[in-house]
Amino acid sequence: MSFLMGPALLFCPADRPERYQKAAERADAVILDLEDAVAPADKQRARGAILAQLGADGDGPELDPSRTIVRINPASTEEFEKDLHCLKHTPYRHVMLAKAESAAQLKELEGYGVIALCETAAGIVNAAAIAAEPNVVALMWGAEDLLASLGGTSSRDDDGGYRAVALHARSAVLLAARAFGKEAIDSVYVNIPDLDGLAAEARDAAASGFGSKACIHPNQVAAVREAYAPSESDVAAAKELLDAAAAAGTGVFQYQGKMIDGPILRHAESTLRRAGRR
């Protein structure tokens, strides 16, 4: 099972069913959140809301399963078992495992395409082993939960940039995901009014190799989509380069005064994929 959603994934509290459709309409995929967005006392009601939005016969979901992810509670918790029981009665087969920490936890999610959310020290250290599991389709990292697990106070410096340990975690998750051919999802940007900061971070995510970025507010979606969408000039240049490579018929060739090889061609292919041209 591959992961083809993105680039803008929008979290929606699972106990707010009136927001489900709005979130799905605004973003490329919706993440129904049964974990941090829902108070402990409301988790059962949230699971009931997911079940209640199915059609009258239980087989006509209001949300498109191919564009819906359910974030479930951490493994080895009572809420995790209840989440799985709920999901068995839905058509949703993409789940985001909160606080994923080991490959063993993925064994309990056979049959699901899992986005492993690495947001603790153990999760970051074990990211490669987690990414190697067959049912893992993507890895995501979480900055604030990670710093909390370390006993820290904030993932960012006073200037808004990530602290060194957060940058290390971000890179570790990206490298682990890509090493095993899995998708990588960048963490949320919590300063909702700062769309310029979000746009800059999303552009960096796209340029670094993250396939998607998670959003916590509908107003963030447009900035993420714009950051991931190559300009028409970029698309044209990439197409011309790949056409030149096809005409050259060699592994390495000269183009516009530059030596072109495999990595540069893969950058061009990535540009066309993000533009939906490949």
C-alpha positions in Angstrom: 0.0 0.0 0.0 1.6 3.3 -1.1 0.9 6.8 0.1 -0.3 9.1 -2.6 -1.9 11.9 -0.5 -0.7 15.5 -0.2 0.9 17.9 -0.2 -1.4 19.5 2.4 -2.7 17.2 5.1 -5.2 18.8 7.5 -5.8 17.6 11.1 -9.4 17.6 12.3 -10.5 16.7 15.8 -12.4 13.5 15.6 -15.0 14.7 18.1 -16.0 17.6 15.8 -17.8 15.7 13.0 -19.4 19.0 11.7 -15.8 19.8 10.5 -15.1 16.6 8.7 -16.4 17.6 5.3 -15.0 21.1 5.5 -11.6 19.8 6.3 -11.8 17.3 3.4 -12.9 20.0 1.0 -10.1 22.4 2.0 -7.1 20.0 2.0 -5.6 17.2 -0.1 -6.3 14.7 2.8 -7.9 14.9 6.2 -6.5 13.4 9.4 -9.2 12.6 11.8 -7.5 12.9 15.2 -8.3 10.6 18.0 -5.2 11.5 20.0 -4.1 14.9 21.2 -6.9 16.9 19.7 -9.5 15.0 21.8 -9.8 15.2 25.6 -9.6 11.8 27.4 -13.2 12.1 28.4 -14.3 12.7 24.8 -12.4 9.9 23.1 -15.3 7.4 23.0 -17.6 10.1 21.6 -15.0 10.8 19.0 -14.9 7.2 17.9 -18.7 7.2 17.8 -18.6 10.3 15.5 -16.4 8.5 13.0 -18.8 5.5 13.0 -21.8 7.8 12.8 -20.7 9.5 9.6 -20.9 6.3 7.7 -23.9 5.8 5.4 -27.2 4.4 6.6 -26.1 0.9 5.6 -22.6 1.3 7.0 -21.0 1.1 3.6 -21.2 4.7 2.2 -18.7 6.9 4.1 -19.1 10.6 3.8 -15.3 10.9 3.6 -13.3 9.4 0.7 -11.2 6.6 2.3 -8.4 7.2 -0.2 -8.1 10.8 1.2 -8.7 10.0 4.9 -6.3 9.2 7.7 -7.2 8.4 11.3 -4.6 9.3 13.9 -4.9 6.7 16.6 -3.5 6.7 20.2 -0.1 5.3 21.1 0.4 1.5 21.0 0.1 -0.5 24.3 -2.6 1.9 25.6 -6.3 1.1 26.3 -7.3 3.8 23.9 -5.2 2.2 21.1 -7.2 -1.0 21.4 -10.5 0.9 21.4 -9.4 2.8 18.3 -8.6 -0.4 16.4 -12.0 -1.9 17.4 -13.6 1.2 15.9 -11.6 1.1 12.7 -12.5 -2.5 12.0 -16.1 -1.2 11.4 -15.0 1.5 8.9 -13.6 1.6 5.4 -10.6 3.6 6.5 -7.3 1.8 6.1 -4.7 4.6 6.5 -3.8 5.2 10.1 -1.3 7.5 11.8 0.2 5.9 14.8 0.9 8.5 17.4 4.3 8.3 19.3 5.5 5.3 17.2 8.6 4.0 18.9 9.5 0.5 17.6 9.0 -1.8 14.7 7.2 -4.3 17.0 4.3 -1.8 17.4 3.7 -2.0 13.7 2.9 -5.7 13.9 -0.4 -4.9 15.6 -1.4 -2.8 12.6 -1.2 -5.4 9.8 -3.7 -4.7 7.1 -3.4 -0.9 7.5 -1.2 1.6 5.7 0.6 3.2 8.6 2.0 6.7 8.9 4.4 6.3 11.8 4.6 9.5 13.8 8.0 9.7 15.3 7.7 12.2 18.1 9.7 10.8 21.0 13.4 10.2 21.5 12.9 6.4 21.0 10.9 7.0 17.9 13.6 9.1 16.3 16.4 6.7 17.3 14.4 3.8 15.8 13.1 5.6 12.7 15.0 3.4 10.3 13.7 0.1 11.8 10.2 1.6 11.8 10.4 2.6 8.2 11.6 -0.9 7.2 8.3 -2.4 8.2 6.2 -3.5 5.2 3.0 -1.9 6.3 4.6 1.5 6.9 3.8 3.8 4.0 5.2 7.1 5.5 7.0 8.6 8.4 6.2 11.9 10.0 8.0 13.7 12.8 6.6 15.8 15.7 8.6 18.7 17.2 6.8 19.7 20.3 6.1 16.2 21.6 9.7 15.3 20.9 11.1 18.2 23.0 8.7 17.4 25.8 9.9 13.8 25.8 13.5 15.1 26.2 12.5 17.4 29.1 12.9 20.5 26.9 10.6 23.5 26.8 10.4 24.5 23.1 11.4 23.2 19.7 12.3 26.6 18.3 14.8 29.4 19.1 13.7 33.0 19.7 14.0 33.7 16.0 11.5 31.0 15.1 14.0 28.5 13.7 14.2 25.0 15.0 16.7 24.1 17.7 19.5 21.8 16.6 18.0 18.7 18.2 14.7 19.3 16.3 16.6 19.8 13.0 18.4 16.5 13.7 15.1 14.7 14.3 13.6 16.2 11.1 16.6 15.0 9.0 16.7 11.6 10.7 13.0 10.9 9.9 13.4 12.1 6.3 16.5 10.0 5.7 15.0 6.9 7.3 11.8 7.2 5.2 13.5 7.7 1.9 16.1 5.0 2.6 13.3 2.5 2.6 11.3 4.1 -0.2 8.6 5.5 2.0 7.0 8.9 2.0 8.1 11.6 4.5 5.7 14.2 6.0 6.9 17.4 7.6 5.7 18.5 11.0 3.0 21.1 11.7 3.7 24.8 12.0 2.0 25.9 15.2 2.1 29.7 14.7 -1.1 29.8 12.7 -1.1 33.6 11.8 2.5 33.5 10.5 1.7 32.3 7.0 5.0 33.8 5.7 7.0 31.6 8.2 4.9 28.6 7.2 5.5 29.2 3.5 9.2 29.4 4.0 9.2 26.2 6.0 7.0 24.4 3.5 9.3 25.5 0.6 12.3 24.1 2.6 10.4 20.9 3.2 9.6 20.5 -0.5 13.2 21.2 -1.5 14.5 18.8 1.1 12.4 15.9 -0.1 9.4 15.8 2.2 6.4 14.8 0.1 3.8 16.5 2.3 3.3 18.8 5.2 0.7 18.6 7.9 -1.5 21.5 8.7 -3.5 22.4 11.9 -5.7 25.1 10.4 -7.5 25.4 7.0 -5.9 28.8 6.4 -2.5 27.0 6.2 -3.4 24.8 3.3 -3.0 27.3 0.5 0.5 28.3 1.6 1.6 24.7 1.7 0.1 23.9 -1.7 1.8 27.0 -3.2 5.1 26.0 -1.7 4.9 22.6 -3.2 3.7 23.7 -6.7 6.6 24.3 -9.1 6.4 27.4 -11.2 5.6 27.1 -14.9 9.2 28.1 -15.7 10.5 25.4 -13.4 8.2 22.8 -15.1 9.3 23.9 -18.5 13.0 23.8 -17.6 12.6 20.3 -16.1 10.8 19.0 -19.2 13.4 20.5 -21.5 16.2 18.9 -19.5 14.6 15.5 -19.5 13.9 15.7 -23.2 17.6 16.6 -23.7 18.6 13.6 -21.7 16.4 11.3 -23.7 17.9 12.6 -26.9 21.4 12.3 -25.6 20.9 8.7 -24.7 23.9 8.6 -22.3 24.3 8.5 -18.6 26.2 11.8 -18.5 25.9 14.6 -21.0 26.5 18.4 -21.4 23.5 20.7 -21.4 23.6 24.5 -21.5 27.2 24.5 -20.5 26.7 22.1 -17.5 27.5 18.5 -16.9 24.3 16.6 -16.3 24.1 13.3 -14.5 21.6 11.1 -12.6 20.9 13.2 -9.5 20.2 16.3 -11.5 17.7 14.3 -13.7 16.0 13.0 -10.6 15.5 16.6 -9.4 13.8 17.3 -12.7 11.6 14.3 -12.4 10.6 15.3 -8.9 9.6 18.8 -10.2 7.3 17.2 -12.8 5.8 14.9 -10.2 5.0 17.8 -7.9 3.4 19.6 -10.9 1.3 16.5 -11.7 3.0 16.1 -15.0 4.6 12.7 -14.4 
